[in-house]
Amino acid sequence: RRVNGTSLTVAELTAARWLEVEIHHVDLGLDYRAVDWPEDFVAFALPGQLDRLPQRAPGTTPLQLPDSELLAWLVGRGDAGLPELPAWP
């Protein structure tokens, strides 16, 4: 179940765990960065994050970055110097 109590399918749960593993692997500081994310992960995760951008930061235009760096920015793992997005409500 999600935090809000709704159910997840097995496919949704698998996708959620994949997102967590890759994103938090960057957080560990073990010389694994967003540019190291597999291309298939970035291709899977980026469209969903771009779809959520208008509800998070209305009027914000995605930065022109390589896909892995754009995804990192959208999930709050971008390099210093990039504009910060508002926290999720």
N, CA, C and O atoms as a DFTB+ gen file, in Angstrom:
356 C
 N C O
     1  1       0.838      -1.193       0.000
     2  2       0.000       0.000       0.000
     3  2       0.877       1.248       0.000
     4  3       1.979       1.273       0.548
     5  1       0.340       2.272      -0.634
     6  2       1.000       3.576      -0.615
     7  2       0.717       4.244       0.728
     8  3      -0.114       3.780       1.509
     9  1       1.419       5.329       0.975
    10  2       1.217       6.086       2.210
    11  2      -0.231       6.545       2.337
    12  3      -0.777       6.592       3.439
    13  1      -0.854       6.886       1.204
    14  2      -2.239       7.365       1.252
    15  2      -3.259       6.231       1.374
    16  3      -4.462       6.487       1.407
    17  1      -2.785       4.968       1.443
    18  2      -3.667       3.835       1.652
    19  2      -4.101       3.114       0.397
    20  3      -4.689       2.037       0.488
    21  1      -3.830       3.679      -0.792
    22  2      -4.214       3.005      -2.018
    23  2      -3.288       1.822      -2.282
    24  3      -2.137       1.801      -1.847
    25  1      -3.818       0.845      -3.001
    26  2      -3.054      -0.368      -3.285
    27  2      -2.136      -0.185      -4.487
    28  3      -2.398       0.622      -5.379
    29  1      -1.059      -0.954      -4.484
    30  2      -0.128      -0.997      -5.608
    31  2      -0.227      -2.363      -6.268
    32  3      -0.403      -3.378      -5.593
    33  1      -0.112      -2.383      -7.599
    34  2       0.001      -3.662      -8.284
    35  2       1.440      -4.145      -8.124
    36  3       2.308      -3.385      -7.694
    37  1       1.688      -5.388      -8.466
    38  2       3.053      -5.918      -8.401
    39  2       3.966      -5.117      -9.331
    40  3       5.104      -4.817      -8.969
    41  1       3.485      -4.772     -10.512
    42  2       4.286      -3.989     -11.458
    43  2       4.607      -2.607     -10.886
    44  3       5.737      -2.136     -11.012
    45  1       3.629      -1.956     -10.263
    46  2       3.865      -0.642      -9.663
    47  2       4.842      -0.734      -8.499
    48  3       5.695       0.138      -8.336
    49  1       4.727      -1.774      -7.695
    50  2       5.625      -1.968      -6.563
    51  2       7.058      -2.193      -7.052
    52  3       8.007      -1.638      -6.497
    53  1       7.201      -3.007      -8.087
    54  2       8.524      -3.263      -8.655
    55  2       9.137      -1.973      -9.180
    56  3      10.313      -1.699      -8.939
    57  1       8.353      -1.185      -9.892
    58  2       8.843       0.085     -10.431
    59  2       9.237       1.039      -9.303
    60  3      10.264       1.713      -9.387
    61  1       8.424       1.095      -8.253
    62  2       8.723       1.973      -7.120
    63  2      10.031       1.579      -6.434
    64  3      10.823       2.442      -6.057
    65  1      10.252       0.276      -6.276
    66  2      11.505      -0.182      -5.654
    67  2      12.707       0.138      -6.535
    68  3      13.765       0.511      -6.027
    69  1      12.555      -0.006      -7.860
    70  2      13.639       0.312      -8.790
    71  2      14.011       1.791      -8.659
    72  3      15.189       2.140      -8.596
    73  1      12.992       2.652      -8.618
    74  2      13.242       4.086      -8.434
    75  2      14.002       4.333      -7.135
    76  3      14.993       5.063      -7.121
    77  1      13.546       3.733      -6.060
    78  2      14.190       3.929      -4.758
    79  2      15.644       3.465      -4.763
    80  3      16.524       4.168      -4.267
    81  1      15.892       2.293      -5.319
    82  2      17.245       1.738      -5.316
    83  2      18.193       2.639      -6.103
    84  3      19.267       2.983      -5.608
    85  1      17.814       3.022      -7.310
    86  2      18.709       3.850      -8.129
    87  2      18.911       5.239      -7.533
    88  3      20.039       5.726      -7.461
    89  1      17.833       5.871      -7.110
    90  2      17.936       7.237      -6.580
    91  2      18.718       7.252      -5.276
    92  3      19.589       8.101      -5.088
    93  1      18.421       6.330      -4.381
    94  2      19.116       6.332      -3.092
    95  2      20.545       5.794      -3.190
    96  3      21.371       6.064      -2.319
    97  1      20.833       5.042      -4.240
    98  2      22.222       4.628      -4.473
    99  2      23.091       5.866      -4.671
   100  3      24.229       5.908      -4.203
   101  1      22.562       6.869      -5.359
   102  2      23.276       8.145      -5.527
   103  2      23.498       8.806      -4.169
   104  3      24.551       9.398      -3.931
   105  1      22.518       8.707      -3.283
   106  2      22.599       9.355      -1.969
   107  2      23.684       8.763      -1.065
   108  3      24.136       9.423      -0.130
   109  1      24.097       7.540      -1.336
   110  2      25.054       6.872      -0.451
   111  2      26.465       7.437      -0.532
   112  3      27.281       7.184       0.353
   113  1      26.763       8.196      -1.576
   114  2      28.099       8.769      -1.701
   115  2      29.170       7.730      -1.983
   116  3      30.308       7.871      -1.535
   117  1      28.816       6.693      -2.720
   118  2      29.747       5.609      -3.011
   119  2      30.273       5.701      -4.441
   120  3      30.459       4.682      -5.107
   121  1      30.510       6.912      -4.905
   122  2      31.014       7.153      -6.255
   123  2      30.041       6.639      -7.318
   124  3      30.462       6.152      -8.367
   125  1      28.768       6.749      -7.047
   126  2      27.710       6.408      -8.003
   127  2      26.881       7.662      -8.141
   128  3      26.299       8.149      -7.171
   129  1      26.829       8.190      -9.369
   130  2      26.144       9.456      -9.617
   131  2      25.001       9.267     -10.598
   132  3      24.841       8.196     -11.184
   133  1      24.216      10.304     -10.771
   134  2      23.091      10.232     -11.703
   135  2      23.560       9.882     -13.113
   136  3      22.850       9.187     -13.840
   137  1      24.727      10.345     -13.507
   138  2      25.233      10.014     -14.845
   139  2      25.542       8.525     -14.972
   140  3      25.727       8.028     -16.083
   141  1      25.601       7.812     -13.859
   142  2      25.844       6.365     -13.869
   143  2      24.553       5.553     -13.969
   144  3      24.601       4.336     -14.146
   145  1      23.394       6.221     -13.857
   146  2      22.134       5.497     -13.968
   147  2      22.048       4.814     -15.325
   148  3      22.427       5.405     -16.336
   149  1      21.554       3.576     -15.364
   150  2      21.390       2.889     -16.647
   151  2      20.428       3.659     -17.558
   152  3      19.466       4.266     -17.086
   153  1      20.696       3.628     -18.854
   154  2      19.846       4.343     -19.811
   155  2      18.398       3.883     -19.737
   156  3      17.485       4.697     -19.876
   157  1      18.173       2.581     -19.519
   158  2      16.790       2.106     -19.448
   159  2      16.079       2.629     -18.209
   160  3      14.867       2.841     -18.240
   161  1      16.812       2.841     -17.117
   162  2      16.207       3.432     -15.924
   163  2      15.796       4.873     -16.197
   164  3      14.679       5.275     -15.871
   165  1      16.695       5.649     -16.793
   166  2      16.395       7.055     -17.096
   167  2      15.211       7.135     -18.062
   168  3      14.311       7.952     -17.870
   169  1      15.207       6.303     -19.087
   170  2      14.106       6.300     -20.056
   171  2      12.782       5.927     -19.393
   172  3      11.729       6.415     -19.802
   173  1      12.823       5.070     -18.377
   174  2      11.623       4.670     -17.653
   175  2      11.146       5.771     -16.705
   176  3       9.954       6.075     -16.662
   177  1      12.059       6.366     -15.951
   178  2      11.687       7.284     -14.876
   179  2      11.437       8.720     -15.330
   180  3      10.602       9.409     -14.743
   181  1      12.134       9.180     -16.350
   182  2      12.052      10.585     -16.743
   183  2      10.659      11.029     -17.174
   184  3      10.210      12.078     -16.713
   185  1       9.952      10.299     -18.024
   186  2       8.623      10.774     -18.430
   187  2       7.673      11.001     -17.252
   188  3       6.936      11.987     -17.237
   189  1       7.682      10.113     -16.282
   190  2       6.801      10.278     -15.121
   191  2       7.148      11.505     -14.303
   192  3       6.257      12.208     -13.827
   193  1       8.433      11.768     -14.136
   194  2       8.850      12.946     -13.379
   195  2       8.506      14.231     -14.134
   196  3       8.102      15.222     -13.526
   197  1       8.668      14.213     -15.457
   198  2       8.294      15.394     -16.251
   199  2       6.796      15.637     -16.191
   200  3       6.354      16.786     -16.148
   201  1       6.004      14.557     -16.186
   202  2       4.543      14.690     -16.088
   203  2       4.120      15.317     -14.768
   204  3       3.105      16.011     -14.708
   205  1       4.890      15.080     -13.709
   206  2       4.539      15.583     -12.379
   207  2       5.027      17.017     -12.133
   208  3       4.610      17.656     -11.167
   209  1       5.898      17.516     -12.995
   210  2       6.475      18.844     -12.784
   211  2       5.430      19.953     -12.696
   212  3       5.548      20.799     -11.810
   213  1       4.408      20.003     -13.564
   214  2       3.435      21.099     -13.459
   215  2       2.701      21.165     -12.123
   216  3       2.392      22.262     -11.657
   217  1       2.411      20.027     -11.493
   218  2       1.715      20.071     -10.195
   219  2       2.676      20.474      -9.090
   220  3       2.256      21.032      -8.077
   221  1       3.937      20.202      -9.269
   222  2       4.934      20.532      -8.247
   223  2       5.368      21.982      -8.347
   224  3       5.497      22.665      -7.331
   225  1       5.592      22.455      -9.558
   226  2       6.102      23.805      -9.777
   227  2       5.452      24.372     -11.035
   228  3       6.073      24.400     -12.098
   229  1       4.194      24.828     -10.917
   230  2       3.486      25.345     -12.091
   231  2       4.304      26.423     -12.803
   232  3       4.898      27.297     -12.173
   233  1       4.315      26.336     -14.122
   234  2       5.017      27.326     -14.925
   235  2       6.512      27.083     -15.073
   236  3       7.190      27.822     -15.786
   237  1       7.035      26.052     -14.405
   238  2       8.460      25.751     -14.501
   239  2       8.729      25.004     -15.796
   240  3       8.042      24.038     -16.127
   241  1       9.723      25.458     -16.513
   242  2      10.137      24.794     -17.746
   243  2      11.317      23.895     -17.429
   244  3      12.262      24.327     -16.768
   245  1      11.278      22.638     -17.892
   246  2      12.425      21.761     -17.632
   247  2      13.711      22.347     -18.198
   248  3      13.711      22.948     -19.272
   249  1      14.787      22.169     -17.478
   250  2      16.091      22.649     -17.928
   251  2      16.556      21.820     -19.117
   252  3      16.179      20.658     -19.268
   253  1      17.366      22.425     -19.944
   254  2      17.954      21.719     -21.083
   255  2      19.228      21.029     -20.603
   256  3      20.302      21.629     -20.586
   257  1      19.098      19.789     -20.222
   258  2      20.200      19.001     -19.684
   259  2      20.167      17.622     -20.325
   260  3      19.137      17.218     -20.864
   261  1      21.273      16.894     -20.277
   262  2      21.211      15.482     -20.656
   263  2      20.157      14.776     -19.793
   264  3      19.915      15.179     -18.655
   265  1      19.541      13.738     -20.328
   266  2      18.419      13.086     -19.644
   267  2      18.725      12.674     -18.207
   268  3      17.895      12.890     -17.324
   269  1      19.889      12.088     -17.950
   270  2      20.184      11.641     -16.581
   271  2      20.309      12.838     -15.638
   272  3      19.892      12.758     -14.483
   273  1      20.873      13.935     -16.111
   274  2      20.989      15.128     -15.268
   275  2      19.629      15.791     -15.064
   276  3      19.353      16.319     -13.986
   277  1      18.776      15.767     -16.093
   278  2      17.427      16.316     -15.960
   279  2      16.639      15.512     -14.931
   280  3      15.961      16.088     -14.079
   281  1      16.725      14.184     -15.006
   282  2      16.052      13.338     -14.024
   283  2      16.593      13.611     -12.623
   284  3      15.819      13.699     -11.670
   285  1      17.901      13.744     -12.488
   286  2      18.503      14.038     -11.179
   287  2      17.950      15.343     -10.623
   288  3      17.634      15.424      -9.436
   289  1      17.830      16.367     -11.466
   290  2      17.275      17.649     -11.022
   291  2      15.830      17.480     -10.567
   292  3      15.434      18.023      -9.536
   293  1      15.046      16.731     -11.330
   294  2      13.634      16.554     -11.005
   295  2      13.415      15.806      -9.698
   296  3      12.417      16.032      -9.014
   297  1      14.346      14.912      -9.342
   298  2      14.205      14.147      -8.100
   299  2      15.067      14.723      -6.976
   300  3      15.277      14.077      -5.950
   301  1      15.562      15.939      -7.180
   302  2      16.300      16.628      -6.121
   303  2      17.716      16.138      -5.919
   304  3      18.258      16.256      -4.820
   305  1      18.329      15.588      -6.961
   306  2      19.705      15.097      -6.852
   307  2      20.605      15.804      -7.858
   308  3      21.654      15.275      -8.227
   309  1      20.206      16.999      -8.306
   310  2      20.988      17.735      -9.287
   311  2      22.229      18.346      -8.677
   312  3      22.332      18.511      -7.462
   313  1      23.161      18.677      -9.537
   314  2      24.403      19.308      -9.089
   315  2      24.132      20.695      -8.532
   316  3      23.148      21.342      -8.889
   317  1      25.011      21.138      -7.659
   318  2      24.912      22.488      -7.096
   319  2      24.925      23.484      -8.243
   320  3      25.596      23.276      -9.254
   321  1      24.199      24.538      -8.081
   322  2      24.137      25.565      -9.107
   323  2      22.872      25.505      -9.944
   324  3      22.540      26.471     -10.632
   325  1      22.158      24.382      -9.896
   326  2      20.884      24.278     -10.599
   327  2      19.787      24.869      -9.720
   328  3      19.867      24.793      -8.494
   329  1      18.769      25.453     -10.335
   330  2      17.679      25.998      -9.506
   331  2      16.979      24.877      -8.743
   332  3      16.776      23.784      -9.271
   333  1      16.615      25.162      -7.505
   334  2      15.915      24.164      -6.692
   335  2      14.427      24.202      -7.013
   336  3      13.828      25.267      -7.165
   337  1      13.854      23.012      -7.110
   338  2      12.406      22.913      -7.267
   339  2      11.774      22.956      -5.876
   340  3      12.410      22.585      -4.890
   341  1      10.525      23.410      -5.799
   342  2       9.845      23.382      -4.507
   343  2       9.714      21.939      -3.998
   344  3       9.658      20.993      -4.784
   345  1       9.667      21.796      -2.710
   346  2       9.453      20.469      -2.112
   347  2       8.080      19.959      -2.522
   348  3       7.169      20.739      -2.799
   349  1       7.947      18.641      -2.555
   350  2       6.639      18.070      -2.865
   351  2       5.671      18.437      -1.762
   352  3       6.019      18.385      -0.582
   353  1       4.441      18.814      -2.142
   354  2       3.445      19.181      -1.114
   355  2       3.048      17.990      -0.270
   356  3       2.224      18.122       0.635
